[in-house]
Amino acid sequence: MRSKLIKQGLYFNTLNRRDKLIEELSELIRAVAMRDRDNMVEEIADVHILLVQYMDRFNITYDEIVKMIEYKFNRTEERIKDGEI
């Protein structure tokens, strides 16, 4: 599946992908604001497709993403523990 997403992303140039990502993110924001679960699923899928394409374009690995998630999770845990949030 990932290779199909990447191949499809290569068809479009970076500028088109940026504009498309902005469009899909705004549609996701609207779906969240409206609490429309079915639309959220659709828009999350659209955003995910574009993020995978961006990851390929900028050589970002899943390992890098997982490490950043862990860092942010741990940072938030510390902030909670310290009463910062």
N, C-alpha and C positions, 0 to 999 in steps of 0.2 A: 504494500500500500504506500509506504513512504516513498519508494522510488517513483511511483506514479505521480504522487504529489509534487515531487521535485521536478520531474520531467514536464509536468504541466506548468510549473512555475517558470521554467526556462523559456517557455513560449512568450511570456510577457516580460517587458523590461521593468527595471527597478522602480521607475517613476509610476508606472501603472499599478504595480504591486503596492507601493506606498499609499496611493490614493484609494486602492481597493481595501487595504487594511484599515485605513481611517474610516471608510464607509461601513465596513463590517463591524468595527468596534462601536461606531455610533448606533448601528442597528441593535447590537447586543445591549448597549446602555438603555435604549428604549424598551427592549424586551424585559430587562431587569426592572426598570421603573414601572412597567405595566404589570409585573409579576406574571407574565405570560410564559409558563413553563415550556410549552411546546415550541414557542418561538425562541426561547432561550437555548433549547437543545439545538435548533437549527443554526442559530447565530454563533453559538460556541463552536459548532462544527466548522462553520465558515472561517472563523477567526483561527481555529486550530490549523486548518489547511494553510492559511497564509503564514502563520508562525513557523510551520515546518519548512515552508519555502524560504522564509527569511533566514532560518537557521542554516539551511544549506547555502544560501547566497553569501552569508557572512561567516561560514565555517564555525558555527556554534554547535557544540555537541550536547547530547542529552546529559552526559556526565557534568558538564559545566552548569547546566540548568539545575540538576539535582543538588549539586554543591551549593549553588546560590540559594535554593529553597531551604536547605539545611541551615545555612548561615542566617537567613532571615528568620526562620523558625526559632533558632537558638537565641538570636538577638531579642526577639519579642518575648521569649520566655524569661530572659534576664530582666527586661524592662518591667514585666509583670511582677517578678520577684522583688525588684527594687522599688516597686510602687510608682514607677514612672508613668504607667498607663493602667 
